[in-house]
Amino acid sequence: MTVVDVTNDTFQREVLDHKGVVLVDFFAQWCGPCKITSPIIDELAESMKDVKFAKVDVDNNQDLAGKYSIFSIPTFLILKDGQVKNQFVGAHNKESFEEELKKVTNA
């Protein structure tokens, strides 16, 4: 599965209305740690078919960044059935993402 680019206009449909688990990556094009985690998110999207992966460019979607109190990037939200279950900040390795997702998918 590919990572879905989400905007202010599509967040409700793509993330909040999705039945199941969604990891949302709040990022910016100029962000160094975001560039490090992007290939990891792409790899996870290919291997974890039971999780939806989405990206939100905070520079182009400031309303969403404000709504979810995104003060640092990258920030990751994990939602299940439209409800935020976890939020963490900063570059992480693949294993760390997998651990965070398992907490929600196995709950």
C-alpha positions as protocol buffer text, in pm:
chain_id: "A"
residue {
  index: 1
  type: MET
  ca { x: 0 y: 0 z: 0 }
}
residue {
  index: 2
  type: THR
  ca { x: 124 y: 348 z: -70 }
}
residue {
  index: 3
  type: VAL
  ca { x: 136 y: 640 z: 170 }
}
residue {
  index: 4
  type: VAL
  ca { x: -159 y: 876 z: 116 }
}
residue {
  index: 5
  type: ASP
  ca { x: -100 y: 1252 z: 103 }
}
residue {
  index: 6
  type: VAL
  ca { x: -368 y: 1410 z: 320 }
}
residue {
  index: 7
  type: THR
  ca { x: -483 y: 1773 z: 333 }
}
residue {
  index: 8
  type: ASN
  ca { x: -720 y: 1982 z: 540 }
}
residue {
  index: 9
  type: ASP
  ca { x: -990 y: 1886 z: 290 }
}
residue {
  index: 10
  type: THR
  ca { x: -928 y: 1509 z: 287 }
}
residue {
  index: 11
  type: PHE
  ca { x: -829 y: 1438 z: 650 }
}
residue {
  index: 12
  type: GLN
  ca { x: -1183 y: 1355 z: 762 }
}
residue {
  index: 13
  type: ARG
  ca { x: -1240 y: 1106 z: 482 }
}
residue {
  index: 14
  type: GLU
  ca { x: -892 y: 952 z: 467 }
}
residue {
  index: 15
  type: VAL
  ca { x: -809 y: 939 z: 839 }
}
residue {
  index: 16
  type: LEU
  ca { x: -1098 y: 1002 z: 1076 }
}
residue {
  index: 17
  type: ASP
  ca { x: -1357 y: 800 z: 883 }
}
residue {
  index: 18
  type: HIS
  ca { x: -1118 y: 507 z: 824 }
}
residue {
  index: 19
  type: LYS
  ca { x: -1211 y: 189 z: 1007 }
}
residue {
  index: 20
  type: GLY
  ca { x: -888 y: 51 z: 1146 }
}
residue {
  index: 21
  type: VAL
  ca { x: -544 y: 185 z: 1230 }
}
residue {
  index: 22
  type: VAL
  ca { x: -388 y: 488 z: 1060 }
}
residue {
  index: 23
  type: LEU
  ca { x: -40 y: 629 z: 1119 }
}
residue {
  index: 24
  type: VAL
  ca { x: -24 y: 998 z: 1024 }
}
residue {
  index: 25
  type: ASP
  ca { x: 315 y: 1159 z: 960 }
}
residue {
  index: 26
  type: PHE
  ca { x: 309 y: 1537 z: 1012 }
}
residue {
  index: 27
  type: PHE
  ca { x: 615 y: 1661 z: 819 }
}
residue {
  index: 28
  type: ALA
  ca { x: 767 y: 1946 z: 619 }
}
residue {
  index: 29
  type: GLN
  ca { x: 975 y: 1933 z: 300 }
}
residue {
  index: 30
  type: TRP
  ca { x: 1263 y: 2124 z: 463 }
}
residue {
  index: 31
  type: CYS
  ca { x: 1278 y: 1903 z: 776 }
}
residue {
  index: 32
  type: GLY
  ca { x: 1593 y: 1687 z: 803 }
}
residue {
  index: 33
  type: PRO
  ca { x: 1453 y: 1426 z: 1046 }
}
residue {
  index: 34
  type: CYS
  ca { x: 1140 y: 1405 z: 828 }
}
residue {
  index: 35
  type: LYS
  ca { x: 1357 y: 1309 z: 531 }
}
residue {
  index: 36
  type: ILE
  ca { x: 1518 y: 1035 z: 742 }
}
residue {
  index: 37
  type: THR
  ca { x: 1186 y: 882 z: 847 }
}
residue {
  index: 38
  type: SER
  ca { x: 1009 y: 910 z: 510 }
}
residue {
  index: 39
  type: PRO
  ca { x: 1170 y: 597 z: 356 }
}
residue {
  index: 40
  type: ILE
  ca { x: 1093 y: 403 z: 676 }
}
residue {
  index: 41
  type: ILE
  ca { x: 725 y: 500 z: 654 }
}
residue {
  index: 42
  type: ASP
  ca { x: 721 y: 397 z: 286 }
}
residue {
  index: 43
  type: GLU
  ca { x: 873 y: 59 z: 375 }
}
residue {
  index: 44
  type: LEU
  ca { x: 623 y: 2 z: 656 }
}
residue {
  index: 45
  type: ALA
  ca { x: 336 y: 92 z: 423 }
}
residue {
  index: 46
  type: GLU
  ca { x: 446 y: -191 z: 194 }
}
residue {
  index: 47
  type: SER
  ca { x: 488 y: -451 z: 469 }
}
residue {
  index: 48
  type: MET
  ca { x: 204 y: -365 z: 711 }
}
residue {
  index: 49
  type: LYS
  ca { x: -108 y: -412 z: 499 }
}
residue {
  index: 50
  type: ASP
  ca { x: -343 y: -386 z: 799 }
}
residue {
  index: 51
  type: VAL
  ca { x: -234 y: -25 z: 871 }
}
residue {
  index: 52
  type: LYS
  ca { x: -307 y: 282 z: 660 }
}
residue {
  index: 53
  type: PHE
  ca { x: -25 y: 536 z: 631 }
}
residue {
  index: 54
  type: ALA
  ca { x: -84 y: 905 z: 565 }
}
residue {
  index: 55
  type: LYS
  ca { x: 131 y: 1219 z: 542 }
}
residue {
  index: 56
  type: VAL
  ca { x: 36 y: 1577 z: 619 }
}
residue {
  index: 57
  type: ASP
  ca { x: 260 y: 1862 z: 503 }
}
residue {
  index: 58
  type: VAL
  ca { x: 233 y: 2107 z: 794 }
}
residue {
  index: 59
  type: ASP
  ca { x: 334 y: 2406 z: 582 }
}
residue {
  index: 60
  type: ASN
  ca { x: 39 y: 2350 z: 348 }
}
residue {
  index: 61
  type: ASN
  ca { x: -208 y: 2230 z: 614 }
}
residue {
  index: 62
  type: GLN
  ca { x: -160 y: 2458 z: 912 }
}
residue {
  index: 63
  type: ASP
  ca { x: -518 y: 2412 z: 1032 }
}
residue {
  index: 64
  type: LEU
  ca { x: -458 y: 2041 z: 1087 }
}
residue {
  index: 65
  type: ALA
  ca { x: -124 y: 2104 z: 1255 }
}
residue {
  index: 66
  type: GLY
  ca { x: -293 y: 2347 z: 1492 }
}
residue {
  index: 67
  type: LYS
  ca { x: -588 y: 2118 z: 1562 }
}
residue {
  index: 68
  type: TYR
  ca { x: -357 y: 1837 z: 1670 }
}
residue {
  index: 69
  type: SER
  ca { x: -108 y: 2065 z: 1852 }
}
residue {
  index: 70
  type: ILE
  ca { x: 183 y: 1982 z: 1623 }
}
residue {
  index: 71
  type: PHE
  ca { x: 467 y: 2198 z: 1756 }
}
residue {
  index: 72
  type: SER
  ca { x: 763 y: 1984 z: 1643 }
}
residue {
  index: 73
  type: ILE
  ca { x: 814 y: 1777 z: 1335 }
}
residue {
  index: 74
  type: PRO
  ca { x: 811 y: 1503 z: 1251 }
}
residue {
  index: 75
  type: THR
  ca { x: 516 y: 1420 z: 1475 }
}
residue {
  index: 76
  type: PHE
  ca { x: 332 y: 1093 z: 1434 }
}
residue {
  index: 77
  type: LEU
  ca { x: -26 y: 1019 z: 1533 }
}
residue {
  index: 78
  type: ILE
  ca { x: -165 y: 668 z: 1549 }
}
residue {
  index: 79
  type: LEU
  ca { x: -542 y: 657 z: 1525 }
}
residue {
  index: 80
  type: LYS
  ca { x: -778 y: 364 z: 1551 }
}
residue {
  index: 81
  type: ASP
  ca { x: -1131 y: 404 z: 1417 }
}
residue {
  index: 82
  type: GLY
  ca { x: -1085 y: 782 z: 1410 }
}
residue {
  index: 83
  type: GLN
  ca { x: -959 y: 817 z: 1768 }
}
residue {
  index: 84
  type: VAL
  ca { x: -602 y: 924 z: 1854 }
}
residue {
  index: 85
  type: LYS
  ca { x: -438 y: 639 z: 2046 }
}
residue {
  index: 86
  type: ASN
  ca { x: -76 y: 751 z: 2045 }
}
residue {
  index: 87
  type: GLN
  ca { x: 139 y: 1050 z: 1954 }
}
residue {
  index: 88
  type: PHE
  ca { x: 517 y: 1073 z: 1941 }
}
residue {
  index: 89
  type: VAL
  ca { x: 776 y: 1314 z: 1805 }
}
residue {
  index: 90
  type: GLY
  ca { x: 1108 y: 1283 z: 1628 }
}
residue {
  index: 91
  type: ALA
  ca { x: 1295 y: 1046 z: 1402 }
}
residue {
  index: 92
  type: HIS
  ca { x: 1258 y: 680 z: 1498 }
}
residue {
  index: 93
  type: ASN
  ca { x: 1390 y: 358 z: 1353 }
}
residue {
  index: 94
  type: LYS
  ca { x: 1172 y: 96 z: 1187 }
}
residue {
  index: 95
  type: GLU
  ca { x: 1155 y: -123 z: 1497 }
}
residue {
  index: 96
  type: SER
  ca { x: 1033 y: 167 z: 1710 }
}
residue {
  index: 97
  type: PHE
  ca { x: 750 y: 241 z: 1464 }
}
residue {
  index: 98
  type: GLU
  ca { x: 656 y: -127 z: 1459 }
}
residue {
  index: 99
  type: GLU
  ca { x: 644 y: -137 z: 1841 }
}
residue {
  index: 100
  type: GLU
  ca { x: 422 y: 172 z: 1860 }
}
residue {
  index: 101
  type: LEU
  ca { x: 188 y: 34 z: 1595 }
}
residue {
  index: 102
  type: LYS
  ca { x: 164 y: -306 z: 1766 }
}
residue {
  index: 103
  type: LYS
  ca { x: 47 y: -136 z: 2086 }
}
residue {
  index: 104
  type: VAL
  ca { x: -257 y: -8 z: 1895 }
}
residue {
  index: 105
  type: THR
  ca { x: -319 y: -293 z: 1650 }
}
residue {
  index: 106
  type: ASN
  ca { x: -308 y: -555 z: 1928 }
}
residue {
  index: 107
  type: ALA
  ca { x: -519 y: -351 z: 2171 }
}
